[in-house]
Amino acid sequence: MNQKTEEFGWWIKIVTDAPLYIYYFGTFESYSEALKNQSGYIEDLKEEGNKILNIGIQKCQPKKSMIAVTSSRT
């Protein structure tokens, strides 16, 4: 899933914990189209055992569809 995206448009951004990842799902032609489709992605991630921390819809151009977030906690 860690593919390059390179397409500007509306994206669903979901941040999960355990593991800590940022997922981008898209592109969608409008905010309302992304909003209408986000529940399916949320359910898929929950079924895989992910804990959802944050969900957003934004117009952007992500470089990757999945980003592992590293923490520098000491």
matplotlib code that plots the C-alpha trace (Angstrom):
import matplotlib.pyplot as plt

x = [0.0, 3.0, 2.6, 3.4, 0.3, 1.4, -2.2, -3.7, -7.3, -9.5, -8.0, -9.2, -6.5, -6.7, -4.2, -4.0, -2.3, -0.8, 0.7, 1.1, 0.5, -1.0, -3.1, -4.3, -7.2, -8.3, -8.4, -12.0, -13.4, -15.1, -15.1, -18.7, -17.6, -14.7, -17.0, -19.5, -16.8, -14.8, -16.8, -15.6, -12.0, -12.5, -14.3, -11.5, -8.8, -10.8, -11.3, -7.5, -7.2, -6.2, -7.2, -8.3, -6.9, -7.9, -9.9, -9.8, -10.5, -8.2, -7.2, -3.6, -1.1, 0.4, 3.7, 2.7, -0.6, 0.8, 3.4, 4.8, 5.2, 8.3, 8.4, 11.4, 10.0, 12.8]
y = [0.0, 2.3, 3.5, 6.9, 9.0, 12.2, 13.3, 16.6, 16.5, 15.6, 13.0, 11.2, 11.3, 8.8, 8.6, 5.4, 4.3, 0.9, 1.1, 4.8, 5.5, 8.2, 6.8, 8.7, 7.4, 9.2, 11.0, 12.3, 15.0, 16.8, 17.1, 15.6, 12.6, 11.9, 12.4, 9.9, 7.3, 7.6, 5.2, 2.2, 3.0, 3.6, 0.2, -1.6, -0.2, -1.0, -4.6, -4.9, -4.0, -0.3, 2.3, 5.5, 8.7, 11.3, 11.5, 14.5, 15.4, 17.8, 19.0, 18.0, 15.9, 13.3, 11.7, 8.3, 6.6, 5.3, 6.9, 5.2, 7.8, 7.4, 8.9, 10.2, 9.6, 9.2]
z = [0.0, 0.3, -3.3, -4.7, -5.5, -7.2, -7.9, -6.7, -5.5, -2.5, -0.2, 2.9, 5.6, 8.4, 11.3, 13.2, 16.4, 17.1, 14.5, 14.1, 10.4, 8.2, 5.4, 2.3, 0.3, -3.0, -5.2, -5.2, -7.3, -4.4, -0.7, -0.6, -2.6, -0.2, 2.8, 1.3, 0.8, 4.0, 6.2, 4.0, 4.6, 8.3, 8.6, 6.7, 9.0, 12.1, 10.9, 10.5, 14.2, 13.8, 16.3, 14.5, 16.0, 13.5, 10.2, 7.8, 4.2, 2.5, -0.9, -1.4, -3.3, -0.9, -2.0, -0.6, 0.3, 3.6, 5.9, 8.9, 11.7, 13.9, 17.4, 19.1, 22.6, 25.2]

ax = plt.figure().add_subplot(projection="3d")
ax.plot(x, y, z, "-o")
ax.set_aspect("equal")
plt.show()
